[in-house]
Each structure stands twice: as structure tokens, then as C-alpha cells.
């Protein structure tokens, strides 16, 4: 479509030319992306989730499935000091080994879904960081709730409806405490949320004894109980959110681009995609115009105005602070 638009303006450009330009641009931005990823992984609490990305298979007229792993930081709900950011990493498959590579020995609090690959991160801590221990997994109540919603919508099951109602009470409490300091959030959760969580566990355990093990409702209950420890982490730490929707919302722009572009042309193109998405999304999270931000960053890097050891100056939040100081 871009080639056609340029063509109508009398500028003939081959699609491969545009793709080559994007690859070269990503090459210049990769050191900034590396620094962004390092900054994100140094955070004490993160969200992580993956989304699929179709990639053209080499020498074939079909696509294979690659993955973009989103690693997000958002401390605003508990008044944290670190700026919001998200870094995407492309991998050709979705294996435990890839999760271990992407998270690079992370040892903080990791808010994720219940995928078993994340669970294995706690079984094999990084030997170089033995003192810090493995990451603490905080599981997602939104994932635990989904099957109950679907079952209630299709069967009008009173048990599923009751579980959904009880989880909704937890979310209403979260709405009231969002934006408060961690100690306040923890105190409210201990007083209001914890009794509800304990009662919910007793309720689903009782219902499970009355259901056939093959029923979808029984499967949904077993998912909750299997992940219960991780689902309860938010009760004892005011920095933890009730779900991992923070990073899943970031995937929307990936889905939009995926619908428009259909697929990445190669693995290298998918890695470029990850670089652009990371910087554009993080710029938006910091209330920046991505076009103005990337234009200035590229001009300064290519011209040598910003040296390799000064790249922290062009991270979105630092760039924003520098512009604000200049304006003042």
C-alpha cells in the first residue's frame, strides 16, 4: 500500500527498497533497544506475555509462527518511581528455553499467565544469581476467570456465575485502591480481599467434589486451584497487580500491525519489528509523539551527536526529561 501511495505521487519505489530502509533503520536503533531491554529487566517487578507473529518461511510460499515476547514495566498503580516501558523480543518458537533466554535470569516478581514454561523458571534459578533466588510468579486472575465466564455464558451454570461474581468483588476492591502506595494497597487487600479469596477457595474445592472430573467446569476449577499460590501473591505485596492485563493491552498494537502487514518477511524482519514496537510503545507510554521522538533520536545517533556511551540520553523517559528542561 505504501508503494502504491508513493507511486500515485510519481515516486516509484520497490517494496524491497522500503523493507531494506526499515532494516537499516532498525540496525541504528538496536543499541537503544538493547539498553531499553536491559533497563526493563533491571526492574523489581515485571509483566511478561507472548503473542504470535506470522513470519514468511524461507524458500516457501507459506508462513511459520514466530513469537514476540512482551516484557512490560508499569509502576503507576502503586506510585512507583520507575517510568513505564515495554520491550519486545522475537523468538522463532515458544519453548521453556526461549523464556529463559528472554528473561535472562530475572529474579524479581514476574506477573504472567499459567504457562508451564514460566513455572519452570522457578525450578532452575540462575546459578550466577543464587543469592537472589528464582523469580516470584504472580499469576493472573483474568486468565483464571475466563473459562468461568465462557461456561456461564453458554450453560448459565450457577456455580460458574458465583465464581465470576466473587472474582468481580476482588476487582472492585482493586479499582478503589489503584494509585495508592503499596502499604495502603496491601492493608486493604489483607482486610477485604484475603477473606474473599479464602472463601472462594473453600467454595470451589467443595464444588469440585460434586462434579464429574471431565466437565469443563471441573477443569476450570482445577486451573484455579493448581495456580492458587501464584494467584494469592497480590494479597501480600502492594506492588503486585491482580492480573497481567498491563502487558496484554500492549499487544493490541501488535495485533493491529499483524492484520495490516499479514506477516514479517523474515526472521530478521521480525526482529526489526520487535525493535520498532518496543520503542514506539514505550514512547507512547511516556506521552511522547513516536514520530518526533524517533526522528530526533535517529538524527542524533547517525550524526554522532549522541555517542555509544551516551545512549541513555535517548531512552524515551530521559529524552522527555531533557526536552522538558530545555523548554524550561
Protein Blocks (a to p, Z undefined) as FASTA:
>chain_A
ZZmmmmmnopacdfklmmmmmmmmmmmmmmmmmmmmmmmmmpcbdcddddddddddehia
cdcddddddddddfklnopabdcdddddddfbdcfklmmmmnnopabdcdddfbfklmmm
mmmccfklmmnopadddddfklmmmmmmmmmmmnopaklmmmmmmmmmmmmmmmmmgoia
fklmmmmmmmmmmmmmmmmmmmmmmmmmmpcfkbmklmmmmmmmmmmmmmmmmmmomkbc
fbfklmmmmmmmmmmmmmmnopafbfklmmmmmmmmmmmmmmmmnopafklmmmmmmmmm
mnomacfklmmmmgfklmmmmmmmmmZZ
